Amino acid sequence: MPKRKQYYIDTDRLLLYDSLDKFMFGYVWAAREILPSLKINKAIEMFKEDFLLSEDTYPLDGALQTYYRMLESYRTYRKNELGLDN
């Protein structure tokens, strides 16, 4: 019988937060496309309210870091893969 691993990764939780980050990025991106004057902080707060997320479960600071990281990755993709400047 195989030995039990000494570590445990909660894959359900990991996938949940990965999905939430992707939803958050799309939500904020779309909200700012519709309302360009909307601040990113406010758009993230709207996302958290719509998805019933608290500051304890989805902190604003972490969400901001995630948004900007994903935005940079998206811009790099558009520039390198698609040959577009944006």
Protein Blocks (a to p, Z undefined) as FASTA:
>chain_A
ZZddfbdcdfklmmmmmmmmmmmmmmmmmmmmmmmmlcfklmmmmmmmmnopafklmcfk
lmmmmmmmmmmmmmmmmmmmnopaZZ
